Amino acid sequence: MKHGDLLVFGASSVVTQVDGVAGDSLVVVDGKIAAVGQERDLRAQWSVKKEQDLSGKLLVPGFVDAHTHPVFAQGRAEEFDWRAQGMDYLEIAKKGGGIYSSVRAVRECEESALLEKVILHFEWMQEKGTVACEAKSGYGLSLDAELKSLRVIAQASAKTGMEVAPTFLGAHMIAEEFRDRPEAYVDLLCEEMLPAVVEEGLAVAADVFIEEGAFSLAQGRRYLECAKDLGLALRIHADQFNELGGVQLAVELGAQSVDHLEALSDAGLEALAMSRKTHAGLLPAVPHFLRQSMNAPARKLLDAEVPYFIATDFNPGSCYTASLPEAAHFARVRMNLTAAEALWGVTAGAADSLGLGGRLGRLAPGFDAKWVALDIPDLHYFGYRFG
Ligand SMILES: [Zn+2]
């Protein structure tokens, strides 16, 4: 007999997402999955210290949210009414609202108070089955406030047990005090902020918002090349409202992901299909929240075998949900993904895009013992019941 710590048995099925690995039960040793199979077979081979009966629930990998903005001090619910009155994202930004109101709040917020907020946000994610997330700074836009934001991400991760891949997003928007000299802000990013972030080991990736009203393609390139030279992975917000060439830049620089893509053209799609490395980050709850009819062409991306993930884009301005099951629902409805495709997007695809696909996103021997037991009859129900 082999000795294990835990036998989890009685699932309607274990959705392993690994070919050739299947069953209704699994064994855990030292926090890792040691075996997956039928209960009878596992009981014949393993003696375990503890058992857990799943009573017919569906066992799926713990969710991974590969695009979140959890470091903000307060919600922006009043803007939700402004949108109802017809103002769009860029108009709200031009009014000095939008991202800048979050920036003012984060700059004024004490680090300890900001930490409490981020802990709360991670707990919201955990309530919905998220075991790991990518977490961006980006509401500081100054050296001090960005470093504070990244420190708080690390502290909240330690307090909550949420595994985090931290991303520096000092290039979320040109800081307000640099609006009339944006190149000077890019200088600040490249010469002071990126080196400080790397020096303190506070981020594993850098991100930039390439969009009209935010960063131009040339500014994005300059910043991303600096980040890459410093050893950071790259994740990029591009093609949300306008196609400026950010997708081709992402592919050229070997970015981990390029996210949004609501305005993606066939040329951009072809670049991603040729790459097979840069993930398409699908954020299907965002156009819903922004009352837009446009969606990223997910069906075409999947048919072209572009690696992809589905994320919440959790943030106070354009997607106030921390729920990946909710994002999966919108992927099914607005992008015509199947339940299996949606589940892949919030598990294996997301983990792969973060370089964590060897440990997270699948339930098979060698992977972390992190799962969600869903009280649904079968996989077709995933993303079906919403809310
Ligand atoms: Zn985002």
Residues whose N, C-alpha, C, O or C-beta is under 5 A from the ligand:
A	BS01	ZN	D313
